[in-house]
Amino acid sequence: MMPEELRRGRYISLTTYRKNGTGVATPVWYAVEGSELYAWTRTDSWKVKRLRNDPRVEVAVCDLRGNIAEGAERFTGEGRLVEGEELRRIRRLLSRKYTWQYWLTDVPAMIVRLGKRPHTGIVVRFG
């Protein structure tokens, strides 16, 4: 079951793990549907590289800069990388949640990249 705190949050700090086990936290946009949490990132990001090596993740609600409130609950899960139709679904979910911010960042970036969207989706399940 998805924790209510994650359903209400605006941003999450997504921690992925290096090969040596060190966690690296990054604030990301996200959406929740059912029992899964969805995010996206550039395909060439370090998050993608770390998730390919280790699917463990930790998330916590944070602010835009990645600051986690003192005492905020952290949730552990497993992330998997997705593309194709699953990524299109994640884009739809994010565009609904972050309407104007999404279009303000994604559309100009897509135009600059001549229609290319070099992104990978991240699906997180909590155990």
Residue, then its C-alpha position, 0 to 999 in steps of 0.5 A: m500500500m502506498p503511504e499517504e505522505l507520498r500521495r500528497g507530496r510535491y517532490i521526493s528525494l530519490t536515493t539511488y546507490r553507487k556500487n560501493g553502497t553509498g547513497v546519492a539523493t536527488p530531488v525529482w518530480y513524481a506521481v503516484e498511481g495505485s501502489e507504484l511511484y513514477a518518476w523520470t530522468r534523463t537517460d544519461s543521468w547517474k541515477v539511471k546508471r546506478l539503478r542499472n547496477d542496484p535497484r534499491v531506492e529510498v524516497a522521502v518527501c522533500d522541497l524543491r531543493g531536496n531538503i527533507a523535513e526533520g522527522a520525515e518518514r523515509f520509504t525503501g523500495e525497488g526501482r526499475l527503468v522503463e521506456g516506450e509505452e510505460l514512459r509515455r504513461i509516466r509523462r501523462l501522469l507528470s503532466r497532470k500533476y505539474t501542468w504548467q511546470y511540465w510544459l514550461t520545461d519539457v516542450p522547450a527542451m523537446i524543441v531544442r532537441l528537435g523532437k527527441r526526448p532522451h528520458t527514461g522512466i523510473v517505477v518504484r515499488f515498495g515492499 
